[in-house]
């Protein structure tokens, strides 16, 4: 290996590592954003499930409404 190729190979490796570090950081940011979204959606699903359960309980207490089906 000559002296002229060693610095250029080292430069190429440093550039590659810098790009890989940036890619890793970008992927970490994307994963973090996805986890925040997942947590928010989980909270919404829990709230909706509670609302549905409350609605089912309150409709079970009410007298049934005798309406004709929508196709009449």
N, CA, C and O atoms as a GROMACS GRO file, in nm:
protein
  288
    1UNK      N    1   0.084  -0.116   0.000
    1UNK     CA    2   0.000   0.000   0.000
    1UNK      C    3   0.090   0.124   0.000
    1UNK      O    4   0.181   0.135   0.081
    2UNK      N    5   0.062   0.214  -0.091
    2UNK     CA    6   0.145   0.335  -0.098
    2UNK      C    7   0.089   0.442  -0.005
    2UNK      O    8  -0.024   0.433   0.043
    3UNK      N    9   0.173   0.543   0.019
    3UNK     CA   10   0.133   0.652   0.109
    3UNK      C   11   0.020   0.736   0.052
    3UNK      O   12  -0.053   0.799   0.129
    4UNK      N   13   0.005   0.740  -0.079
    4UNK     CA   14  -0.099   0.824  -0.138
    4UNK      C   15  -0.238   0.762  -0.126
    4UNK      O   16  -0.338   0.835  -0.125
    5UNK      N   17  -0.246   0.633  -0.116
    5UNK     CA   18  -0.378   0.569  -0.107
    5UNK      C   19  -0.429   0.561   0.037
    5UNK      O   20  -0.550   0.559   0.059
    6UNK      N   21  -0.341   0.557   0.133
    6UNK     CA   22  -0.383   0.544   0.272
    6UNK      C   23  -0.467   0.663   0.318
    6UNK      O   24  -0.573   0.642   0.377
    7UNK      N   25  -0.425   0.786   0.295
    7UNK     CA   26  -0.510   0.899   0.338
    7UNK      C   27  -0.644   0.902   0.266
    7UNK      O   28  -0.746   0.934   0.327
    8UNK      N   29  -0.647   0.870   0.138
    8UNK     CA   30  -0.775   0.874   0.066
    8UNK      C   31  -0.868   0.764   0.117
    8UNK      O   32  -0.989   0.787   0.127
    9UNK      N   33  -0.814   0.648   0.149
    9UNK     CA   34  -0.898   0.541   0.205
    9UNK      C   35  -0.951   0.582   0.341
    9UNK      O   36  -1.066   0.557   0.375
   10UNK      N   37  -0.865   0.646   0.420
   10UNK     CA   38  -0.907   0.693   0.551
   10UNK      C   39  -1.016   0.799   0.536
   10UNK      O   40  -1.114   0.798   0.611
   11UNK      N   41  -1.000   0.889   0.442
   11UNK     CA   42  -1.101   0.992   0.417
   11UNK      C   43  -1.234   0.928   0.376
   11UNK      O   44  -1.340   0.970   0.421
   12UNK      N   45  -1.227   0.828   0.289
   12UNK     CA   46  -1.348   0.759   0.245
   12UNK      C   47  -1.418   0.691   0.361
   12UNK      O   48  -1.541   0.694   0.372
   13UNK      N   49  -1.340   0.629   0.450
   13UNK     CA   50  -1.399   0.563   0.566
   13UNK      C   51  -1.462   0.665   0.661
   13UNK      O   52  -1.569   0.640   0.716
   14UNK      N   53  -1.396   0.778   0.680
   14UNK     CA   54  -1.452   0.882   0.767
   14UNK      C   55  -1.581   0.938   0.708
   14UNK      O   56  -1.677   0.964   0.781
   15UNK      N   57  -1.585   0.956   0.578
   15UNK     CA   58  -1.707   1.005   0.512
   15UNK      C   59  -1.819   0.903   0.526
   15UNK      O   60  -1.933   0.938   0.555
   16UNK      N   61  -1.785   0.776   0.504
   16UNK     CA   62  -1.885   0.670   0.517
   16UNK      C   63  -1.941   0.665   0.659
   16UNK      O   64  -2.062   0.652   0.678
   17UNK      N   65  -1.855   0.675   0.758
   17UNK     CA   66  -1.900   0.672   0.898
   17UNK      C   67  -1.989   0.792   0.928
   17UNK      O   68  -2.089   0.779   0.998
   18UNK      N   69  -1.953   0.908   0.875
   18UNK     CA   70  -2.035   1.027   0.897
   18UNK      C   71  -2.174   1.008   0.837
   18UNK      O   72  -2.274   1.044   0.900
   19UNK      N   73  -2.181   0.952   0.718
   19UNK     CA   74  -2.312   0.925   0.655
   19UNK      C   75  -2.391   0.822   0.735
   19UNK      O   76  -2.512   0.836   0.752
   20UNK      N   77  -2.324   0.720   0.783
   20UNK     CA   78  -2.392   0.618   0.862
   20UNK      C   79  -2.443   0.675   0.993
   20UNK      O   80  -2.553   0.642   1.037
   21UNK      N   81  -2.362   0.760   1.056
   21UNK     CA   82  -2.407   0.823   1.180
   21UNK      C   83  -2.532   0.908   1.154
   21UNK      O   84  -2.624   0.907   1.236
   22UNK      N   85  -2.535   0.980   1.043
   22UNK     CA   86  -2.652   1.063   1.010
   22UNK      C   87  -2.773   0.976   0.983
   22UNK      O   88  -2.885   1.008   1.023
   23UNK      N   89  -2.752   0.864   0.914
   23UNK     CA   90  -2.862   0.772   0.886
   23UNK      C   91  -2.918   0.714   1.015
   23UNK      O   92  -3.039   0.706   1.032
   24UNK      N   93  -2.830   0.675   1.105
   24UNK     CA   94  -2.874   0.621   1.234
   24UNK      C   95  -2.952   0.726   1.311
   24UNK      O   96  -3.055   0.694   1.371
   25UNK      N   97  -2.907   0.849   1.311
   25UNK     CA   98  -2.978   0.957   1.380
   25UNK      C   99  -3.115   0.982   1.318
   25UNK      O  100  -3.214   1.001   1.389
   26UNK      N  101  -3.121   0.981   1.184
   26UNK     CA  102  -3.249   1.000   1.115
   26UNK      C  103  -3.347   0.887   1.148
   26UNK      O  104  -3.465   0.912   1.171
   27UNK      N  105  -3.297   0.763   1.149
   27UNK     CA  106  -3.382   0.649   1.182
   27UNK      C  107  -3.430   0.657   1.326
   27UNK      O  108  -3.546   0.626   1.355
   28UNK      N  109  -3.344   0.698   1.416
   28UNK     CA  110  -3.383   0.713   1.556
   28UNK      C  111  -3.492   0.818   1.570
   28UNK      O  112  -3.588   0.799   1.644
   29UNK      N  113  -3.478   0.930   1.498
   29UNK     CA  114  -3.581   1.034   1.502
   29UNK      C  115  -3.714   0.981   1.449
   29UNK      O  116  -3.819   1.011   1.506
   30UNK      N  117  -3.709   0.904   1.342
   30UNK     CA  118  -3.832   0.848   1.284
   30UNK      C  119  -3.898   0.751   1.383
   30UNK      O  120  -4.020   0.754   1.400
   31UNK      N  121  -3.820   0.668   1.447
   31UNK     CA  122  -3.875   0.572   1.543
   31UNK      C  123  -3.934   0.645   1.663
   31UNK      O  124  -4.040   0.607   1.712
   32UNK      N  125  -3.866   0.747   1.710
   32UNK     CA  126  -3.917   0.825   1.823
   32UNK      C  127  -4.052   0.888   1.787
   32UNK      O  128  -4.145   0.885   1.867
   33UNK      N  129  -4.061   0.946   1.668
   33UNK     CA  130  -4.187   1.007   1.624
   33UNK      C  131  -4.297   0.902   1.613
   33UNK      O  132  -4.411   0.928   1.650
   34UNK      N  133  -4.264   0.784   1.563
   34UNK     CA  134  -4.363   0.678   1.550
   34UNK      C  135  -4.412   0.632   1.687
   34UNK      O  136  -4.531   0.608   1.705
   35UNK      N  137  -4.322   0.620   1.785
   35UNK     CA  138  -4.363   0.578   1.919
   35UNK      C  139  -4.454   0.682   1.982
   35UNK      O  140  -4.551   0.647   2.050
   36UNK      N  141  -4.425   0.810   1.960
   36UNK     CA  142  -4.513   0.915   2.014
   36UNK      C  143  -4.652   0.904   1.952
   36UNK      O  144  -4.753   0.916   2.021
   37UNK      N  145  -4.656   0.880   1.820
   37UNK     CA  146  -4.784   0.863   1.752
   37UNK      C  147  -4.858   0.740   1.803
   37UNK      O  148  -4.978   0.746   1.826
   38UNK      N  149  -4.788   0.630   1.820
   38UNK     CA  150  -4.849   0.507   1.870
   38UNK      C  151  -4.906   0.529   2.010
   38UNK      O  152  -5.017   0.485   2.040
   39UNK      N  153  -4.832   0.596   2.096
   39UNK     CA  154  -4.880   0.621   2.232
   39UNK      C  155  -5.005   0.709   2.229
   39UNK      O  156  -5.099   0.684   2.304
   40UNK      N  157  -5.006   0.810   2.142
   40UNK     CA  158  -5.123   0.897   2.131
   40UNK      C  159  -5.244   0.819   2.080
   40UNK      O  160  -5.355   0.835   2.131
   41UNK      N  161  -5.222   0.735   1.980
   41UNK     CA  162  -5.331   0.654   1.926
   41UNK      C  163  -5.383   0.553   2.028
   41UNK      O  164  -5.503   0.528   2.034
   42UNK      N  165  -5.293   0.496   2.107
   42UNK     CA  166  -5.336   0.403   2.213
   42UNK      C  167  -5.426   0.474   2.314
   42UNK      O  168  -5.526   0.419   2.358
   43UNK      N  169  -5.390   0.597   2.350
   43UNK     CA  170  -5.473   0.674   2.443
   43UNK      C  171  -5.610   0.701   2.382
   43UNK      O  172  -5.712   0.692   2.450
   44UNK      N  173  -5.613   0.736   2.253
   44UNK     CA  174  -5.740   0.760   2.186
   44UNK      C  175  -5.827   0.634   2.181
   44UNK      O  176  -5.948   0.640   2.204
   45UNK      N  177  -5.765   0.522   2.153
   45UNK     CA  178  -5.840   0.396   2.148
   45UNK      C  179  -5.898   0.364   2.286
   45UNK      O  180  -6.013   0.321   2.296
   46UNK      N  181  -5.820   0.385   2.390
   46UNK     CA  182  -5.871   0.360   2.526
   46UNK      C  183  -5.990   0.451   2.558
   46UNK      O  184  -6.089   0.407   2.615
   47UNK      N  185  -5.978   0.579   2.521
   47UNK     CA  186  -6.089   0.672   2.545
   47UNK      C  187  -6.214   0.630   2.466
   47UNK      O  188  -6.325   0.635   2.518
   48UNK      N  189  -6.194   0.590   2.342
   48UNK     CA  190  -6.308   0.547   2.261
   48UNK      C  191  -6.370   0.420   2.317
   48UNK      O  192  -6.493   0.406   2.316
   49UNK      N  193  -6.288   0.327   2.364
   49UNK     CA  194  -6.340   0.204   2.423
   49UNK      C  195  -6.422   0.237   2.548
   49UNK      O  196  -6.526   0.176   2.572
   50UNK      N  197  -6.375   0.332   2.627
   50UNK     CA  198  -6.450   0.373   2.746
   50UNK      C  199  -6.583   0.436   2.707
   50UNK      O  200  -6.686   0.410   2.769
   51UNK      N  201  -6.581   0.519   2.602
   51UNK     CA  202  -6.705   0.582   2.556
   51UNK      C  203  -6.804   0.478   2.505
   51UNK      O  204  -6.924   0.488   2.531
   52UNK      N  205  -6.754   0.380   2.432
   52UNK     CA  206  -6.842   0.274   2.380
   52UNK      C  207  -6.901   0.195   2.496
   52UNK      O  208  -7.020   0.164   2.497
   53UNK      N  209  -6.818   0.161   2.593
   53UNK     CA  210  -6.867   0.087   2.709
   53UNK      C  211  -6.972   0.168   2.785
   53UNK      O  212  -7.075   0.113   2.825
   54UNK      N  213  -6.947   0.296   2.804
   54UNK     CA  214  -7.044   0.383   2.872
   54UNK      C  215  -7.173   0.391   2.791
   54UNK      O  216  -7.282   0.388   2.848
   55UNK      N  217  -7.160   0.402   2.662
   55UNK     CA  218  -7.277   0.411   2.575
   55UNK      C  219  -7.359   0.283   2.580
   55UNK      O  220  -7.482   0.287   2.584
   56UNK      N  221  -7.290   0.169   2.581
   56UNK     CA  222  -7.361   0.040   2.588
   56UNK      C  223  -7.433   0.025   2.721
   56UNK      O  224  -7.544  -0.028   2.726
   57UNK      N  225  -7.370   0.072   2.829
   57UNK     CA  226  -7.434   0.063   2.960
   57UNK      C  227  -7.556   0.153   2.966
   57UNK      O  228  -7.660   0.113   3.017
   58UNK      N  229  -7.543   0.274   2.915
   58UNK     CA  230  -7.656   0.368   2.923
   58UNK      C  231  -7.768   0.326   2.828
   58UNK      O  232  -7.885   0.351   2.859
   59UNK      N  233  -7.737   0.265   2.715
   59UNK     CA  234  -7.843   0.220   2.624
   59UNK      C  235  -7.911   0.096   2.678
   59UNK      O  236  -8.028   0.071   2.647
   60UNK      N  237  -7.842   0.017   2.758
   60UNK     CA  238  -7.903  -0.100   2.820
   60UNK      C  239  -8.004  -0.061   2.926
   60UNK      O  240  -8.099  -0.136   2.951
   61UNK      N  241  -7.987   0.055   2.987
   61UNK     CA  242  -8.079   0.104   3.089
   61UNK      C  243  -8.203   0.168   3.029
   61UNK      O  244  -8.308   0.169   3.092
   62UNK      N  245  -8.193   0.220   2.910
   62UNK     CA  246  -8.304   0.291   2.847
   62UNK      C  247  -8.402   0.191   2.786
   62UNK      O  248  -8.367   0.078   2.754
   63UNK      N  249  -8.525   0.238   2.773
   63UNK     CA  250  -8.627   0.153   2.710
   63UNK      C  251  -8.599   0.144   2.561
   63UNK      O  252  -8.559   0.243   2.499
   64UNK      N  253  -8.620   0.028   2.502
   64UNK     CA  254  -8.594   0.013   2.359
   64UNK      C  255  -8.691   0.100   2.278
   64UNK      O  256  -8.808   0.114   2.313
   65UNK      N  257  -8.642   0.156   2.170
   65UNK     CA  258  -8.722   0.241   2.083
   65UNK      C  259  -8.774   0.153   1.971
   65UNK      O  260  -8.698   0.084   1.903
   66UNK      N  261  -8.908   0.156   1.951
   66UNK     CA  262  -8.968   0.078   1.843
   66UNK      C  263  -8.979   0.164   1.719
   66UNK      O  264  -9.077   0.236   1.699
   67UNK      N  265  -8.879   0.155   1.636
   67UNK     CA  266  -8.878   0.227   1.509
   67UNK      C  267  -8.873   0.123   1.398
   67UNK      O  268  -8.814   0.016   1.415
   68UNK      N  269  -8.932   0.154   1.285
   68UNK     CA  270  -8.920   0.061   1.172
   68UNK      C  271  -8.778   0.062   1.118
   68UNK      O  272  -8.707   0.162   1.130
   69UNK      N  273  -8.737  -0.048   1.060
   69UNK     CA  274  -8.603  -0.052   1.003
   69UNK      C  275  -8.587   0.054   0.893
   69UNK      O  276  -8.687   0.102   0.840
   70UNK      N  277  -8.465   0.090   0.860
   70UNK     CA  278  -8.442   0.200   0.764
   70UNK      C  279  -8.500   0.174   0.624
   70UNK      O  280  -8.524   0.269   0.551
   71UNK      N  281  -8.522   0.049   0.586
   71UNK     CA  282  -8.568   0.022   0.450
   71UNK      C  283  -8.718   0.045   0.432
   71UNK      O  284  -8.767   0.032   0.320
   72UNK      N  285  -8.795   0.078   0.538
   72UNK     CA  286  -8.938   0.105   0.526
   72UNK      C  287  -8.962   0.246   0.487
   72UNK      O  288  -9.077   0.287   0.472
   0.00000   0.00000   0.00000
